[in-house]
Amino acid sequence: MKRLIVFTFIGFLAQLIDGSLGMAYGVTSTTLLLTFGFAPAMASASVHLAEVVTTAASGISHIKFGNVDRDAVLKLIVPGSIGAFAGACFLSNLPGELVKPYISIFLLLLGVYVLFRFLNNSPSASENRAISLSKKRSVSLGLIAGFADATGGGGWGPIATPVLLSQKGISARKVVGTVDTSEFAIAISATLGFLISIGWEDVNWYWVIALMAGGIIAAPIAAWLIRVLPSYLLGVLVGGFIILTNTRTLLSTWSVDPTIGYAIYLVILAGWAAAIIFSVKKQKQK
């Protein structure tokens, strides 16, 4: 029962962050499941199963609050779905313990990217130009982000959101809402790939439902919060969190001396705290 409550909280926290940032549901959830000892393929499969429901709830909430560019969604979902399905099949055929450190390294790098992305840049929420996506760009972005999402248990948002935000004059809330809404199709495709490759037998439905429940509760709250809370601060918080938890996984996998491990944790925590303080001061100066 205690673990179900923990997983519900994980789903709530991950969706609250994802719905506010346009990224990090998969990365946050998969990171925590790996910490609990899940095999990479099963962790990613469980997260994507939960995301089928949570992304639907998130998409509906973002549409209701007017946070979605529908044309951009339609351009992204087909290539994204193909990439996610291919990534799921690829990951499912790799030995769990062999791939675990590599997935954690991938997630760690995503965490670093998320932190510095929002530490150094705070897009204006007042800009309202439509998202411009050519066919070539939408196909390449969808394939790469979809594949990364399935293999890492997260990657659609961390890749798609910054790429779309790189366009000048684009509303941050429109990007977040568009990425979150399009992720529904990516979650379905990745889930089908995992279920075809590893089957239904090993899925712990209690844990998946707990993740779903937490995400459903958080989805409308996040869609509303995107208008209220500063995304730069949430980005720095989730980036540091992902770095810390994946460092723990890597240190455990590589059997690093505990004394050295504690020193590394202290350095990460100190850097994380400094990043939070710096980001707040930087925004106050603007």
PyMOL commands that set and color helices and strands:
alter all, ss='L'
color gray80, all
select helices_A, chain A and resi 2-21+25-35+40-64+70-92+96-120+135-152+156-165+172-198+205-225+231-253+258-284
alter helices_A, ss='H'
color red, helices_A
deselect
rebuild
show_as cartoon
